[in-house]
Amino acid sequence: MTQHPGFDLLDKAHLVLLASQLALVAGWIATNGLDSVPNGFLVLVLCTAIVAAGVRRLAGAGLNRGAVGWVIAWRIAALAVLVAATLLVVSLRYFSVGLPAATPQLIFSLLWLVVALKGAAVGKLSPGGPIGLRVPWTLNSRRAWEKGHRTLGRILFWGGVIGLALSLSIPPMTSIVLWVLLVITALILALVEARQAWRADPERAVR
C-alpha cells in the first residue's frame, strides 16, 4: 500500500515542533544555564521525539484504507497536545499575562480526544499488522486479533468521549488518573477477550 500524504505532512510538522523545542532549550541554556530550562520541558521534548518516530513507523506500516484516516486524526490530536503544552510553557516563561484557569483542563481535553480517536483507529487495524496488540495469540489467530482490537477500540473510544465530556468540569489530576485507568483497563480487557477468542478458534494452529 502507498504511503498516505498526510503522514508526510505530520512527519514534517513534528520535526518543526521538535526543532523549535530544541531551539528554546538551547536558548535557555545559553542564557542562564541548564537550571533555566522549565521543569518538565525536557520530558516534553523527549515525548515529541518519541511521537515523531512513531509517525515515521506508521507511515511505512501499510495501513488499510479504513484505518488511515482515523490514525492520522489520532496523530493530529497528539500533535495538538504537544503544541499546546509547548505554548503553555513559552507563555509562562516569556509573558506576564495570566493564563485562563481552565488552560490545563483544555490540554487534558485534547488528551481525551487523542484516546477517543485512537480507539476509533484501533478497531480498524489489519490483522497481524505492525501496530496493535502484537501478542502470540493475536498473531496466530485472525479471530483473536479482531476480537481484541474491537474490544480495545470500543473501550478507548467511548471512554475517551465520556472523558472529553467531563474534562472541563474535573480537576486535571483527576483527569490524569482516569485517563491512565482507562488505558490500563482497556488493554487488560482486550487481551483477555483476545485470548479467549484464540482458545476458541479451531484454525489458530495454522495461522
C-alpha positions as CSV (number, residue, x, y, z in Angstrom):
1,M,0.0,0.0,0.0
2,T,1.2,3.5,-0.8
3,Q,2.1,6.0,1.9
4,H,-0.7,8.5,2.6
5,P,0.4,12.1,2.1
6,G,-1.0,13.0,5.5
7,F,1.8,11.1,7.1
8,D,4.4,13.1,5.3
9,L,2.8,16.4,6.5
10,L,2.6,15.0,10.0
11,D,6.2,14.0,9.9
12,K,7.4,17.4,8.9
13,A,5.1,19.1,11.4
14,H,6.6,17.0,14.2
15,L,10.1,17.8,13.1
16,V,9.4,21.5,13.0
17,L,8.0,21.4,16.6
18,L,10.9,19.3,17.8
19,A,13.4,21.8,16.2
20,S,11.5,24.7,17.9
21,Q,11.6,23.0,21.3
22,L,15.3,22.3,20.9
23,A,15.9,25.9,20.0
24,L,14.1,27.0,23.1
25,V,16.2,24.7,25.3
26,A,19.4,25.8,23.7
27,G,18.4,29.5,24.2
28,W,17.6,29.0,27.8
29,I,20.9,27.1,28.5
30,A,23.0,29.7,26.6
31,T,21.4,32.5,28.6
32,N,21.2,31.2,32.1
33,G,22.5,27.6,32.1
34,L,20.7,24.2,32.4
35,D,18.8,25.3,35.5
36,S,16.9,27.9,33.5
37,V,15.1,25.2,31.5
38,P,11.5,25.0,32.8
39,N,10.7,21.9,34.9
40,G,9.5,19.0,32.8
41,F,10.2,20.7,29.4
42,L,13.0,18.2,28.6
43,V,10.4,15.4,29.1
44,L,8.1,17.2,26.7
45,V,10.9,17.4,24.1
46,L,11.5,13.6,24.6
47,C,7.8,12.9,24.1
48,T,7.8,14.9,20.9
49,A,10.8,12.9,19.6
50,I,9.1,9.6,20.5
51,V,5.8,10.6,18.8
52,A,7.7,11.9,15.8
53,A,9.4,8.5,15.5
54,G,6.0,6.8,15.8
55,V,4.7,8.8,12.9
56,R,7.5,7.6,10.7
57,R,6.8,4.0,11.7
58,L,3.1,4.3,11.0
59,A,3.9,5.9,7.6
60,G,5.5,2.6,6.4
61,A,3.1,0.3,8.2
62,G,0.9,-0.4,5.2
63,L,-2.3,0.5,7.0
64,N,-5.6,-0.4,5.3
65,R,-7.8,2.4,4.0
66,G,-10.3,2.1,6.8
67,A,-7.6,2.8,9.4
68,V,-5.6,5.5,7.7
69,G,-7.9,8.5,8.2
70,W,-8.5,7.6,11.9
71,V,-4.8,7.1,12.6
72,I,-4.0,10.5,11.0
73,A,-6.7,12.2,13.1
74,W,-5.4,10.5,16.2
75,R,-1.8,11.7,15.4
76,I,-3.0,15.2,14.7
77,A,-4.7,15.3,18.1
78,A,-1.5,14.1,19.7
79,L,0.5,16.8,17.9
80,A,-2.0,19.4,19.1
81,V,-1.4,18.3,22.7
82,L,2.4,18.7,22.3
83,V,2.0,22.1,20.6
84,A,-0.4,23.3,23.3
85,A,1.9,22.2,26.1
86,T,4.9,23.9,24.4
87,L,2.9,27.1,24.0
88,L,1.8,26.9,27.7
89,V,5.5,26.7,28.8
90,V,6.5,29.5,26.5
91,S,3.7,31.7,27.7
92,L,4.6,31.2,31.3
93,R,8.3,31.8,30.6
94,Y,8.1,34.9,28.5
95,F,4.7,36.6,29.1
96,S,3.4,38.1,32.2
97,V,-0.2,38.0,31.1
98,G,-2.1,35.5,33.2
99,L,-3.5,32.4,31.5
100,P,-7.1,31.3,32.0
101,A,-7.5,29.0,35.0
102,A,-9.0,26.4,32.6
103,T,-5.9,26.2,30.4
104,P,-4.6,22.9,31.9
105,Q,-8.1,21.4,31.6
106,L,-8.2,22.4,27.9
107,I,-4.9,20.5,27.3
108,F,-6.3,17.4,29.1
109,S,-9.4,17.7,26.9
110,L,-7.1,17.2,24.0
111,L,-5.6,14.1,25.7
112,W,-9.1,12.6,25.9
113,L,-9.6,13.4,22.3
114,V,-6.4,11.5,21.5
115,V,-7.8,8.5,23.3
116,A,-11.1,8.6,21.5
117,L,-9.5,8.9,18.1
118,K,-7.0,6.2,18.9
119,G,-10.0,3.9,19.8
120,A,-11.6,4.6,16.5
121,A,-8.4,3.7,14.7
122,V,-7.5,0.6,16.7
123,G,-10.6,-1.3,15.7
124,K,-9.8,-0.9,12.0
125,L,-6.2,-2.1,12.1
126,S,-5.4,-5.0,9.7
127,P,-4.8,-8.4,11.4
128,G,-1.1,-9.1,12.0
129,G,-0.1,-5.6,11.2
130,P,3.0,-3.9,12.6
131,I,1.0,-1.9,15.1
132,G,-1.6,-3.1,17.6
133,L,-1.8,-5.8,20.2
134,R,1.1,-8.0,19.0
135,V,1.0,-10.9,21.4
136,P,1.2,-14.6,20.5
137,W,-2.5,-15.3,20.5
138,T,-3.4,-12.3,18.3
139,L,-0.6,-13.0,15.8
140,N,-1.7,-16.7,15.5
141,S,-5.5,-16.1,15.1
142,R,-7.3,-13.6,13.0
143,R,-10.4,-14.1,15.2
144,A,-8.3,-13.2,18.3
145,W,-6.8,-10.1,16.6
146,E,-10.2,-8.8,15.5
147,K,-11.9,-9.5,18.9
148,G,-9.2,-8.0,20.9
149,H,-8.9,-4.8,18.8
150,R,-12.7,-4.3,18.6
151,T,-12.8,-4.5,22.4
152,L,-9.8,-2.2,22.8
153,G,-11.2,0.3,20.3
154,R,-14.7,0.4,21.8
155,I,-13.4,1.0,25.4
156,L,-10.9,3.6,24.3
157,F,-13.4,5.4,22.0
158,W,-16.4,5.6,24.4
159,G,-14.1,6.2,27.4
160,G,-12.4,9.0,25.5
161,V,-15.8,10.5,24.6
162,I,-17.0,10.4,28.2
163,G,-13.7,11.8,29.5
164,L,-13.8,14.6,26.9
165,A,-17.3,15.5,28.0
166,L,-16.2,15.6,31.7
167,S,-12.7,17.1,31.1
168,L,-13.6,20.8,31.7
169,S,-15.5,20.0,34.9
170,I,-13.0,17.8,36.8
171,P,-9.5,18.7,38.1
172,P,-6.5,18.0,35.9
173,M,-5.1,15.4,38.3
174,T,-8.4,13.6,38.4
175,S,-8.3,13.6,34.6
176,I,-4.8,12.1,34.6
177,V,-5.8,9.3,37.0
178,L,-9.0,8.4,35.0
179,W,-7.0,8.6,31.7
180,V,-4.4,6.1,33.0
181,L,-7.1,3.8,34.5
182,L,-9.0,3.8,31.2
183,V,-6.0,2.8,29.1
184,I,-4.9,0.0,31.6
185,T,-8.4,-1.3,31.8
186,A,-8.9,-1.3,28.0
187,L,-5.6,-3.2,27.5
188,I,-6.3,-5.8,30.1
189,L,-9.9,-6.5,28.9
190,A,-8.8,-6.5,25.2
191,L,-6.0,-9.1,25.9
192,V,-8.4,-11.3,27.9
193,E,-11.0,-11.2,25.1
194,A,-8.3,-11.9,22.5
195,R,-7.0,-14.9,24.4
196,Q,-10.5,-16.3,24.9
197,A,-11.1,-15.9,21.1
198,W,-7.8,-17.6,20.3
199,R,-8.6,-20.6,22.5
200,A,-12.0,-21.0,20.8
201,D,-10.5,-20.6,17.3
202,P,-10.2,-24.1,15.6
203,E,-7.9,-22.6,13.0
204,R,-5.4,-20.9,15.3
205,A,-2.7,-23.6,14.8
206,V,-2.5,-23.0,11.1
207,R,-2.2,-19.2,11.2
